[in-house]
Amino acid sequence: MENKARTMAIVFSTLGLIFMMAMAFQVLPYKYAIFAGVSCFFLAGMCRRFMARRQ
């Protein structure tokens, strides 16, 4: 379970970074990219907190 939570946190962080970069290169409209990026960073933090509580 710990590995799965850590992997999900890494995946969400990476997705958040990709969405932010997509906004910077104007691939996505900034409103959608900011929302998606912040949401992914938020979910990554939740996964990390879940992982810390389980230990």
N, C-alpha and C positions, 0 to 999 in steps of 0.2 A: 504494500500500500504506500509506503514511503517513497519508493522509486517512482511509482505512478504519479504521486503528487508533485514530486520534484520535476519529473518530465513535463507534466502539464504546465507548471510554472514557467519552465524554460520556453515551451512552445508559445504560451500566451505573451511572454515578454518579447519573443522574436516577432510574433505577429504584430504586436503594438509598434515595434520599431519599423516594420515594413509599412504599416499604415502611415506612420509619420513621414517616412521617406517618400511614399506615394504622394502625400500632400506637398512635400517640398518640390518634387519634380512635376507637379500638376497632372498627375495621372488620375487622381480622384478629386472631386470637389472638396474644399477644405472642411466644410461642415461635417461631411460623412467620415472623412479620414480622421479628423480630431475625435469625433465621437467613438469611432471604432478603436482608435489607438488608446485612448484613455480607458475605454472599457476593458481592453485586453490587459493593460497594466494593472487595473483594478482587480481583475480576475487572477492575475499572476500573484498579486499580494495576498489574495484570499487563499490561494493554494499554499503559499508559503506559511501563512498563519495556521492553516489546517495541519500542515506537516509539523510545525513547532508544537502544537497542542498534543499531537499523537506521541511525542517523545517523552 
